[in-house]
Amino acid sequence: MVTYDHTIEQNLLALLMSKERINEYIKTLDFKEQSEIYDEFGIDLDVLNSVIEKEVDEEGRVRLTWGNQQVS
């Protein structure tokens, strides 16, 4: 599966991996690291890093944004 930065597909893939992490916790009551889930499916962890952006405002508050796809 090929995904490109800032696309809907990449956002969906990251969302599915987050859902899988929650499912694993519910099934086993064991909290797996995000990297373990990505390794299990053979996905590079950089996919998640390119989807979530971290910003700090003037007052020092951290803001995380998910997804920034360009639709034309």
PyMOL commands that set and color helices and strands:
alter all, ss='L'
color gray80, all
select helices_A, chain A and resi 8-28+34-41+46-51
alter helices_A, ss='H'
color red, helices_A
select strands_A, chain A and resi 52-56+62-66
alter strands_A, ss='S'
color yellow, strands_A
deselect
rebuild
show_as cartoon
